[in-house]
Structures are given as C-alpha cells and as structure tokens.
Amino acid sequence: MSIGSGMDTEMELGMEPDVDSDSPSTGGFTPLDGIERKVPGAAGSVNMSPALEVSGVSKSFTHRRRTTAVLDNVSLTVQPQEFVSIVGPSGCGKSTLFHIIGGLTAPDSGTVRMNGVDVTGKRGEISYMPQQPALFPWRTIEDNVLLALELKDNPRGAARETARGWLAKIGLGGFERAYPHMLSGGMQQRAAFLRALLAPQELMLLDEPFSALDALTRSEMQRWLLELWEENRRSVLFITHNIEEALLLSSRIYVFSGRPGSVLQTVDVPFPRPRREEIADEPEFIRLKRQLSQWMREEQAKGAAAGTK
C-alpha cells in the first residue's frame, strides 16, 4: 500500500467555502513520462498477464459468535491499462474486497494475483484513493503530492518540480502552498487523485472517490478523470454506486449481488474511446443504464426482504 495513498488514514478535513475553483482544467495533459512503475513480476520480461486477477475470494467476519459472510467466491480481472468498475448495493463487500486486494485483510479462501504473481496478503502493491481525500492537514498541497514521489526516492528538487508541474496541469496552480482546509472538496479530491497517480504502483484502486461531492462538481470531476485517464492509461479498479459514471468511465463493469457479495453480472461496455459525455444520450447507453439499474433494484429488494425476516 502506498503511504501516499492513505488507505490506513482516516481524518476529517475542513472546507473553505469561499475558494471557488472546482472547475478542473481538462486540457494539455501529457503521459507520465519517466515515472517508474512498480509492476509485480514484470522485471526482465514482457508480462501479458492481467494487471489484477482475483480468483475465488470469499470472506466472513465473526463477532460475538455470529458469523457474517461478506464475499462469496468473487473472481474478476483488470487487464493492463484497463478501467474496470464495480457496482452493487451498499454492504455487498466492495470495500472489503479492496482491503483484501491491498493486503490489509486476508481472504478465507481464494487468491489475488498481479501480473501473474501471487500477492495475496501482501501490502505495497497498489495505489489507493479512498472516498475522502485523506490529505495530511499539516502538509501543504504540494507536500501532500510529494509523498508519492518520495516513495520512489526521487531527488527532492526534481520531485518538487514534477509535483508543481502536475498541480498546474490539473488546475491547482497557485495553490501549491495552500493547506487542505483552504481548498474546496473538488480541489482536495484532485490533489488526492494526483498523489495516487504519481505513486509507483501500476494498479490504482479508487473507492467511490466522488461520492461526497455535489452533483455539479461530481460531473466535472468525471470529465476530468476521464480525460486524465485517457492520456495515461493506468490499470484501474473503481467502486461506484453511480451507474452512469460506471458506463462513462469503464471498459467493463462487474455487478455485485447483495451480501454476501458475488459477481452477479459482467458487462462489457461497447463505446469506443476516447469518450465524451454525449454518449449518455445514445440509445445503447440508455438501454445499458436501465438494465444495470434493474439489476441493482432487484438486489436491493432482495436485501430489504431478507432484513424483514
């Protein structure tokens, strides 16, 4: 787990309402040339294995002699440079799966492989972005982003220059010396995403990173993330409850059942890249959105019915 990615960090960050700069810069992105990625099993050979392969993962938790099954025989893959999403009802084990992939929680059964290497229970193999920005409040925005580059032992001067260059590209130029509480929610999320993007791990796990944002800012962040990913093509596994967001961003969507979570459906998203928001008006997009929504409603109804028994 990347220190700069913040999976183990839980903190509440203040928000300064009079900083009105949520509209992200979406132009002029360049690939992360010169950024050395940590890819398990990749040294010395061309590795065509999936960036992530989860096979038969199950997990239960026991509390006061009561056992709750959370995940049931989950299998999924993320290919190199692929953007994959998971959607499912609340409580279906999506975040638990992320903890297992990141090595924080051991599965009861099953394996996690990255680029063909078994990394089950091993930490430090992913870059992670949680629901909240998890920026360190005592560090400036620039110094928060620098954490990712410090992990790679980059020379301090060169790392700072890289961080400043990228902050400018994502619309945070001029806020390098600001502290997190001085920025709006969308600005904090951009800084947190940049920290994850610059981390040495190839695989990124994004756990509902836009869920706390208002609808307008969320839409802007979706456009921003889509363009940034199109330019850099990291391997991404993304959790969201927003079906339209999943269809817009993803190459493939795994639909999870209610608890215990299992893969209910796998949807290959047919729209070509690069994508623009206008695809949301296409008949096939609308059809897929309705189908996914129906599956979600059915799973939520099952959960509600089970809760009344």
C-alpha positions in Angstrom: 0.0 0.0 0.0 1.4 3.4 -0.9 1.9 5.6 2.1 0.8 8.5 -0.1 -2.5 6.7 -1.0 -4.0 6.9 2.5 -5.9 3.6 2.9 -4.9 3.5 6.6 -5.6 7.2 7.2 -8.9 8.4 8.4 -9.3 12.1 9.0 -11.9 14.9 8.6 -10.7 17.8 6.5 -12.2 21.3 6.7 -13.5 23.0 3.7 -13.2 26.7 2.8 -16.4 27.8 1.0 -15.1 31.0 -0.5 -12.4 29.2 -2.6 -14.4 28.8 -5.8 -12.2 26.8 -8.2 -13.9 23.5 -8.7 -13.9 23.6 -12.4 -11.0 21.4 -13.3 -8.5 22.1 -16.1 -9.1 19.4 -18.7 -6.6 20.3 -21.4 -2.9 19.8 -22.0 -2.4 16.5 -20.1 0.7 14.6 -21.0 1.6 11.0 -20.2 3.6 10.4 -17.1 6.9 10.0 -19.0 9.8 9.0 -16.8 7.6 7.7 -13.9 8.9 4.3 -13.0 6.1 1.9 -12.1 6.2 -0.9 -9.6 4.8 -3.9 -11.6 5.0 -7.3 -9.8 6.6 -9.9 -11.9 7.5 -7.6 -14.7 11.3 -7.4 -14.4 13.2 -8.8 -17.2 10.3 -9.9 -19.4 7.2 -8.8 -21.2 4.3 -9.8 -19.0 0.9 -10.2 -20.7 -0.9 -11.5 -17.5 -3.7 -9.4 -16.1 -2.7 -6.4 -14.1 -5.1 -7.9 -11.4 -6.7 -11.3 -11.1 -8.9 -12.1 -8.2 -9.9 -15.8 -8.1 -12.5 -17.4 -5.9 -12.2 -14.9 -3.0 -14.5 -15.4 0.0 -14.6 -13.6 3.3 -16.6 -13.8 6.5 -16.3 -11.9 9.8 -17.2 -13.3 13.2 -18.4 -11.0 16.0 -19.7 -12.3 19.3 -20.1 -15.8 17.9 -22.1 -14.5 15.0 -20.6 -15.1 11.6 -21.5 -12.8 8.7 -20.5 -13.8 5.1 -19.3 -10.7 3.2 -17.9 -12.1 0.0 -18.7 -15.3 -1.8 -16.4 -16.8 -4.5 -15.6 -13.5 -6.2 -13.5 -13.6 -9.3 -12.6 -10.7 -11.6 -9.8 -9.3 -13.7 -8.3 -6.0 -14.7 -6.1 -6.0 -17.8 -3.1 -3.7 -18.2 -4.2 -0.2 -18.9 -7.9 -1.1 -18.4 -10.5 0.8 -16.4 -12.9 -1.6 -14.7 -15.8 -0.7 -12.3 -17.7 -2.5 -9.6 -21.3 -1.5 -8.8 -23.5 -3.1 -6.3 -25.8 -2.4 -3.3 -24.5 -1.0 -0.1 -22.9 -3.6 2.2 -22.1 -6.1 -0.5 -18.4 -6.2 0.3 -16.9 -3.9 -2.3 -14.6 -2.1 0.2 -13.7 -5.4 1.9 -12.6 -6.7 -1.5 -10.3 -3.6 -1.8 -8.8 -4.3 1.6 -8.1 -7.9 0.5 -6.5 -6.7 -2.8 -4.4 -4.2 -0.8 -3.2 -6.9 1.7 -4.9 -5.3 4.7 -7.3 -8.2 5.2 -6.7 -11.9 4.5 -9.4 -13.8 2.5 -10.8 -17.0 3.9 -10.2 -18.6 0.5 -9.1 -17.5 -2.9 -6.1 -15.6 -4.3 -5.0 -12.2 -5.6 -2.5 -12.1 -8.4 -0.9 -9.1 -10.1 0.8 -9.6 -13.4 0.9 -13.3 -12.8 2.4 -13.1 -9.3 0.5 -14.2 -6.2 0.3 -11.2 -3.9 -2.4 -12.5 -1.5 -1.9 -10.8 1.8 1.0 -8.6 0.6 1.0 -4.9 1.1 2.6 -2.2 -1.0 1.4 -3.4 -4.4 -1.4 -0.9 -5.2 -2.1 2.8 -5.2 -5.3 3.7 -3.4 -7.7 6.6 -3.3 -10.4 6.5 -0.6 -13.8 8.1 -0.5 -12.4 11.1 1.4 -9.2 12.9 0.2 -7.2 11.8 3.3 -4.7 14.6 2.8 -2.4 15.3 5.7 -3.6 18.6 7.2 -0.2 19.7 8.4 1.3 19.4 4.9 0.7 21.8 2.0 -1.0 20.5 -1.1 2.4 20.4 -2.8 3.9 18.4 0.1 1.0 16.0 0.1 1.5 15.3 -3.6 5.3 14.9 -2.9 4.6 11.9 -0.7 4.1 9.7 -3.8 7.4 10.8 -5.3 9.2 10.4 -2.0 8.3 6.8 -2.0 10.4 6.4 -5.2 13.4 8.1 -3.6 13.3 10.8 -6.3 15.7 13.7 -5.7 13.9 16.3 -3.7 14.4 19.1 -6.2 13.3 17.1 -9.2 10.3 15.7 -7.3 9.1 19.1 -6.3 9.4 20.3 -9.9 7.4 17.3 -11.1 4.7 17.9 -8.4 4.4 21.6 -9.3 4.1 20.8 -13.0 1.3 18.4 -12.4 -0.5 20.6 -10.0 -0.7 23.2 -12.7 -1.9 20.7 -15.2 -4.9 19.6 -13.0 -6.0 23.2 -12.3 -4.3 23.6 -8.9 -1.5 26.0 -10.0 -1.2 28.8 -7.4 -2.4 26.5 -4.6 0.9 24.7 -4.1 1.5 26.3 -0.6 -2.1 26.1 0.5 -3.2 23.6 3.2 -6.1 21.2 2.6 -8.6 23.1 4.8 -8.2 26.1 2.5 -9.4 24.1 -0.6 -12.9 23.1 -1.7 -13.9 19.4 -1.8 -13.3 19.0 -5.5 -9.9 20.6 -5.3 -8.9 18.3 -2.4 -10.0 15.3 -4.5 -7.9 16.4 -7.4 -4.9 16.6 -5.2 -5.6 13.2 -3.7 -6.0 11.7 -7.1 -2.7 13.2 -8.3 -0.9 11.7 -5.3 -2.3 8.3 -6.2 -1.5 8.8 -9.9 2.2 9.6 -9.1 2.6 6.7 -6.8 5.0 3.9 -8.1 2.3 1.2 -8.1 0.8 0.5 -11.5 -2.6 -0.7 -10.2 -5.0 2.0 -8.9 -8.0 1.3 -6.6 -10.5 4.1 -6.5 -13.1 3.7 -3.7 -16.1 6.0 -4.6 -13.8 9.0 -4.8 -16.6 11.4 -5.9 -19.3 10.2 -3.6 -19.0 13.2 -1.2 -19.2 15.8 -3.9 -22.2 17.8 -5.0 -23.8 16.8 -8.4 -22.2 19.6 -10.4 -18.7 19.1 -9.0 -19.0 15.3 -9.4 -19.9 15.7 -13.1 -16.9 18.0 -13.6 -14.6 15.5 -11.8 -15.9 12.7 -14.0 -14.9 14.6 -17.1 -11.6 15.5 -15.6 -10.8 11.9 -14.6 -11.9 10.5 -18.0 -9.5 12.8 -19.9 -6.6 12.3 -17.5 -7.0 8.5 -17.7 -7.3 8.6 -21.5 -3.9 10.3 -21.6 -2.1 8.0 -19.0 -4.0 4.7 -19.2 -3.3 3.3 -15.7 -4.8 0.0 -14.7 -7.8 1.0 -12.5 -10.4 -0.8 -10.4 -13.2 1.7 -9.5 -16.0 1.4 -7.0 -19.1 3.5 -7.6 -22.9 3.5 -6.9 -23.4 5.8 -9.9 -24.3 3.6 -12.9 -23.9 6.4 -15.4 -20.5 7.2 -14.0 -19.5 3.5 -14.4 -20.7 3.4 -18.0 -18.9 6.6 -18.9 -15.6 5.6 -17.5 -15.3 1.8 -17.8 -14.3 -0.8 -20.3 -16.0 -3.5 -18.2 -18.4 -3.4 -15.2 -18.9 -6.1 -12.6 -22.3 -6.0 -11.0 -22.3 -7.4 -7.4 -25.1 -9.1 -5.7 -26.2 -8.2 -2.2 -24.4 -9.6 0.8 -22.6 -11.9 0.6 -21.2 -10.1 -2.4 -20.6 -12.2 -5.6 -20.4 -11.3 -9.2 -24.0 -11.2 -10.5 -23.3 -9.9 -14.0 -20.3 -8.8 -16.1 -21.0 -6.1 -18.7 -18.5 -5.2 -21.4 -19.1 -1.5 -22.2 -19.2 -1.2 -26.0 -18.5 2.5 -26.5 -15.2 3.5 -28.3 -12.6 5.7 -26.7 -11.9 8.5 -26.3 -15.3 9.1 -24.8 -17.3 12.2 -24.3 -20.3 13.0 -22.1 -22.6 13.0 -25.2 -22.6 9.2 -25.3 -25.0 9.3 -22.3 -27.7 10.3 -24.9 -27.1 7.3 -27.1 -29.8 4.6 -27.2 -27.4 1.8 -26.2 -26.1 3.8 -23.3 -29.7 4.4 -22.0 -30.5 0.7 -22.5 -27.5 -0.4 -20.5 -28.2 2.1 -17.8 -31.8 0.8 -17.5 -30.6 -2.8 -17.4 -28.0 -2.1 -14.7 -30.5 -0.1 -12.7 -32.9 -3.0 -12.8 -30.3 -5.4 -11.6 -29.5 -3.1 -8.7 -33.1 -2.6 -7.8 -33.7 -6.3 -7.7 -30.7 -6.8 -5.4 -31.8 -4.0 -3.1 -35.3 -5.5 -2.9 -33.8 -8.9 -2.0 -31.8 -7.3 0.7 -34.8 -5.4 2.1 -36.9 -8.6 2.1 -34.1 -10.5 3.9 -34.0 -7.8 6.5 -37.6 -8.2 7.4 -37.3 -11.9 8.1 
